Amino acid sequence: MANKEINKISLDEVVIQKNLSSLIDIVHKFSQDIISAKSESDIFNILTNDVAKQMNFLDCVIYEVDNKKKTLKQTATFGYLKTAKKATGNSLVLKFGQGHSGVVAESGTSLLIPDVDKSSDYLIGKAKVGSELVIPIKIHNEVYAVISSAHPDKNFYKETHQKLLEVIVSIAEGALVKMHEKAELEKIKLKLEGVLQRKSDDLDKAIDTLSFQYSEMKYQHEKQETLIQEVHHRVTNNLQIISSILRLYINKDETGSTDTLQKIHNRVQVMALIHQNIYKSMEMNLVNINSYLNDLVSFLKSTSKQLYIRSERLVEAEFFSFDVLVPFGLYITEVFSFWVERAEKNNLAEMCFDIELIRSKNDYSFALNIKDKSTVPLPQKIDIDSFEGMSNILISALVDQLDGELNQGFEEGNYIKLKFKALT
């Protein structure tokens, strides 16, 4: 290696305080070398050559482990047994459980054998071996390789050798994991680049197709909106014509029996206001509630010549759909007509008609509260269960259409509250 060699020390003496710094130097040096290694082969060479020399090993071998085939294959060697193995033709492939290296590959546990003659797992060769040290190299808790060192002397290897080699091997394991992850990422990158390359033309075609479809759908949507807007415009005009005809009959009637025609005229005008607000809206199926209530209340106030009508509003909704707005507007009209009729019969000069549309916290979406701030209770209430009176019948039908619940009473003024469901 390019790094300068640290003076060799006797590991038997590392327990002495003066040699602890040298031990730290060894670990630091090899951690730097291993982290700087460019390949797995470089790491194995550091372990078998540099580390072995530094620790005064005469021999060091690394076996790569094949966990599927349950075999070990020699991949890096150093020392006196290297030449002996080649000369004697010893097999470079071992099976799991064969020799001390095969045992460690299978168990994943380090072995320190002071006297190989006393070990039943020793694989006898032609070269003289007295003691052996075997350490597993693991990746993701699975034995990836085995590093083995043999020495001709018995009791050469001590626990200090084992601990120090295990520390260095753990550093090597971390470096190998990073290399493998980098290699896997590179494979994934190449695979993705290949997929992207193959799909590039298809993606361009898909974009062109979607762009064409979007343009076509946008054209159809604009065409449909224009058509719907025109329909609402024509409906508004037709309702205005009907309203004008009714007004003509009311003005020309000399008998004075125009009350029914006036009521029909008012309700036609309410329907016309809805379509008129839809025509003004940017969304064809949604109408701004504040805008519509302004128009509706202004119109309703104009229908009474006898009463001065004051009205305040509190609205917690922004839009309603056409399906909700029709019964909603007609319901307000019917309640207004009912109260005006009672007020006029009592010869009142002034009436209050306050509207609150608030979001409900129970099973219903909204609560519509109409109040008059009167000090006198109405002599008659709206009875939606009654089949007498047009107002009762109409209000009952409109409450059902809104899937609502109605209650009324007197508390600091007459009030009628409708809880109903609506999606905004």
Secondary structure, DSSP 8 states (H G I E B T S, - for coil): --S-------GGGTTSGGGHHHHHHHHHHHHHHHHH--SHHHHHHIIIIIIHHHTT-SEEEEEEEETTTTEEEEEEEEEHHHHHHHHHT--SEEETTSHHHHHHHHH---EEES-GGG-TT----SS---EEEEEEEEETTEEEEEEEEEESSTT---HHHHHHHHHHHHHHHHHHHHHHHHHHHHHHHHHHHHHHHHHHHHHHHHHHHHHHHHHHHHHHHHHHHHHHHHHHHHHHHHHHHHHHHHHHHHHH-SSS--HHHHHHHHHHHHHHHHHHHHHH-SSTTEEEHHHHHHHHHHHHHHT-SS-EEE--EEE---EEEHHHHHHHHHHHHHHHHHHHHHHHHTT-SEEE-EEEEEE-SSSSSEEEEEE---SS--SS---TT--SSHHHHHHHHHHHHTT-EEEEEESSSEEEEEEE----
